[in-house]
Amino acid sequence: MPHPGRSHASMFPLVLLLGVAAPTLVSAQIDPCKLLTREQVATVLPDHDGGSVAHAGPALIEGVSAYQCSYADKEFNLFTVILNVAVDDKRFADIKPGSTITDEKKVPVADGGWIRGSPDDMKLTAVKSRTVIDLERMAPGAGGKAAALVALANAVAGKL
């Protein structure tokens, strides 16, 4: 059963950069659901479904590819892993985190990381090279999982 105030439509976050675009050679194909082990994901979402790829391929911005894995549990709590990968510095300038994110609490992840959120929705954004990593946990008690999100972001960054 969904949490009050959370519709089924909002349960799977949209990658804003998704869409139909001409294919671009950005990076080797990435399976976003293989970046973390089942045990690693369980640190923020116990009893999850193992994840499913919500998107893997070209984004709306030419020269950027987007990858998303969404994990859920029986109560419709969510954890998402999103990567946006730019082919060059010009394209990276279009996707790099802006001041609304970089003014948040800094965390030690790759080339820079920031965490923000509320007790039931924590978001971590990090950068490694020309890749933007976004992790989000939407579940009661999400605010208490900041350290686990940092560890997961470092694990993802380590595989890129």
C-alpha positions as CSV (number, residue, x, y, z in Angstrom):
1,M,0.0,0.0,0.0
2,P,1.5,3.4,-0.9
3,H,2.3,5.9,1.7
4,P,-0.2,8.7,2.2
5,G,0.5,11.5,-0.2
6,R,2.5,9.4,-2.6
7,S,0.7,8.3,-5.7
8,H,1.7,5.3,-7.8
9,A,2.7,7.7,-10.6
10,S,5.3,9.4,-8.3
11,M,6.7,6.2,-7.1
12,F,9.3,5.8,-9.8
13,P,11.2,9.1,-10.1
14,L,11.7,10.4,-13.6
15,V,15.1,11.1,-15.0
16,L,14.4,14.6,-16.3
17,L,16.9,14.1,-19.1
18,L,15.1,11.1,-20.6
19,G,13.6,11.1,-24.0
20,V,13.9,10.1,-27.6
21,A,17.2,11.5,-29.0
22,A,19.6,10.5,-31.7
23,P,21.9,7.8,-30.3
24,T,25.3,9.1,-29.1
25,L,28.5,7.4,-28.2
26,V,28.8,8.4,-24.6
27,S,30.2,5.4,-22.8
28,A,30.0,1.7,-22.7
29,Q,26.6,0.4,-21.9
30,I,26.0,0.5,-18.1
31,D,23.6,-1.8,-16.2
32,P,22.7,0.5,-13.3
33,C,21.2,-2.4,-11.3
34,K,24.7,-4.2,-11.3
35,L,26.5,-1.3,-9.7
36,L,25.5,-2.3,-6.2
37,T,25.0,-5.8,-4.6
38,R,21.7,-6.9,-3.1
39,E,23.4,-6.7,0.3
40,Q,24.6,-3.1,-0.3
41,V,21.1,-1.9,-1.3
42,A,19.7,-3.7,1.8
43,T,21.6,-1.2,3.9
44,V,19.1,1.4,2.9
45,L,16.1,-0.7,1.7
46,P,15.8,-4.1,3.4
47,D,13.7,-6.7,1.6
48,H,13.9,-4.9,-1.7
49,D,12.8,-6.5,-5.0
50,G,16.3,-6.7,-6.5
51,G,15.8,-3.6,-8.7
52,S,14.8,-3.0,-12.3
53,V,16.3,-0.9,-15.0
54,A,14.0,2.1,-15.6
55,H,16.2,3.5,-18.3
56,A,19.6,2.9,-20.0
57,G,20.6,4.9,-23.0
58,P,20.4,8.3,-24.7
59,A,19.1,11.3,-22.9
60,L,17.4,14.5,-24.2
61,I,20.7,16.3,-24.2
62,E,22.9,15.2,-27.1
63,G,26.1,13.6,-25.8
64,V,24.6,12.5,-22.5
65,S,23.4,9.0,-21.6
66,A,21.1,8.3,-18.6
67,Y,20.9,5.1,-16.5
68,Q,18.4,4.4,-13.7
69,C,17.7,1.5,-11.5
70,S,14.7,1.6,-9.2
71,Y,14.4,-0.7,-6.1
72,A,11.1,-1.1,-4.2
73,D,9.8,-3.1,-1.2
74,K,6.4,-4.5,-0.5
75,E,5.4,-1.2,1.2
76,F,6.4,0.8,-2.0
77,N,9.4,2.4,-0.3
78,L,11.9,3.3,-2.9
79,F,15.6,3.6,-3.6
80,T,16.9,4.8,-6.9
81,V,20.3,4.9,-8.5
82,I,20.6,7.4,-11.4
83,L,23.7,8.1,-13.5
84,N,23.9,10.9,-16.2
85,V,27.1,10.5,-18.2
86,A,28.5,13.2,-20.5
87,V,30.7,12.5,-23.5
88,D,32.8,15.7,-23.0
89,D,33.3,18.7,-20.8
90,K,30.8,20.9,-22.8
91,R,28.0,18.4,-22.3
92,F,29.0,17.9,-18.6
93,A,28.6,21.6,-18.1
94,D,24.9,21.1,-19.0
95,I,24.4,18.4,-16.4
96,K,26.7,19.2,-13.5
97,P,25.1,20.0,-10.2
98,G,24.2,23.7,-9.7
99,S,24.3,25.8,-6.6
100,T,20.9,24.5,-5.4
101,I,22.7,21.2,-4.8
102,T,26.3,22.3,-4.1
103,D,25.1,24.7,-1.4
104,E,23.8,21.7,0.6
105,K,25.8,19.6,3.0
106,K,29.1,18.3,1.5
107,V,29.9,14.6,1.8
108,P,33.1,12.8,0.9
109,V,32.2,11.1,-2.4
110,A,34.5,11.0,-5.5
111,D,35.0,14.4,-7.0
112,G,32.3,16.0,-4.8
113,G,29.1,15.0,-3.1
114,W,26.2,16.7,-1.5
115,I,23.3,15.4,0.6
116,R,19.9,16.9,1.3
117,G,16.4,15.9,2.2
118,S,13.8,15.3,4.8
119,P,13.2,12.6,7.4
120,D,11.4,10.5,4.7
121,D,13.3,11.4,1.5
122,M,17.0,11.7,1.3
123,K,19.0,12.6,-1.8
124,L,22.7,12.4,-2.5
125,T,24.3,13.9,-5.6
126,A,27.9,13.2,-6.5
127,V,30.3,13.8,-9.4
128,K,32.9,11.5,-10.7
129,S,34.7,12.7,-13.8
130,R,31.9,13.6,-16.2
131,T,29.2,11.5,-14.5
132,V,26.6,12.8,-12.1
133,I,25.4,10.1,-9.6
134,D,22.1,10.6,-7.9
135,L,20.9,8.3,-5.1
136,E,17.5,8.8,-3.5
137,R,15.8,6.9,-0.7
138,M,12.1,7.5,-0.2
139,A,10.9,5.7,2.9
140,P,10.2,6.4,6.5
141,G,13.4,7.0,8.4
142,A,15.4,7.9,5.2
143,G,17.0,10.8,7.1
144,G,18.8,8.3,9.3
145,K,20.5,6.7,6.3
146,A,22.8,9.5,5.3
147,A,26.0,7.5,6.1
148,A,24.7,4.5,4.2
149,L,24.0,6.7,1.2
150,V,27.5,8.1,1.3
151,A,28.9,4.5,1.4
152,L,26.7,3.5,-1.6
153,A,27.6,6.5,-3.6
154,N,31.3,5.7,-3.1
155,A,30.7,2.1,-4.1
156,V,29.0,3.3,-7.3
157,A,31.8,5.8,-8.0
158,G,34.3,3.1,-7.5
159,K,32.8,1.1,-10.4
160,L,32.9,3.9,-12.9
